[in-house]
């Protein structure tokens, strides 16, 4: 199986819902863009919660290249709410697993993405802040171009 997400440039539409720390449910919408210049892979997500378009959450990530015959790599990012993050991606057949944390481990999280079709992924994830759920989500990513 060849993954398109994270491994090939493109723009993905993001839609779904989240649960906040008090289990209130809200809508998620946005874009996830993957770019590659030479061997450097970058991603940028612009996520809006509950139609608050003037307050997007932006995450800019640099992904280390996947080496031949290796199924895991590291990444680092700058998030508009959580600040610097570091994490990993591990490919397991039709799925991509990601674990991440802030440098002081105040924020820790994980995300599970499964490839539904070559141009569609389904994601579940959660972030903890000081050991308490900050947010969890269920989203679908659909390739636009």
Secondary structure, DSSP 8 states (H G I E B T S, - for coil): ----TTTS-EEEEEEEEEEETT--EEEEEEEEEEEEETTEEEEEEEEEETT-TTS-EEEEEEE----TT--EEEEEEEETTTEEEEEEEEEETTEEEEEEEETTSSEEEEEEEEEEETTEEEEEEEEEETTEEEEEEEEEEEE--
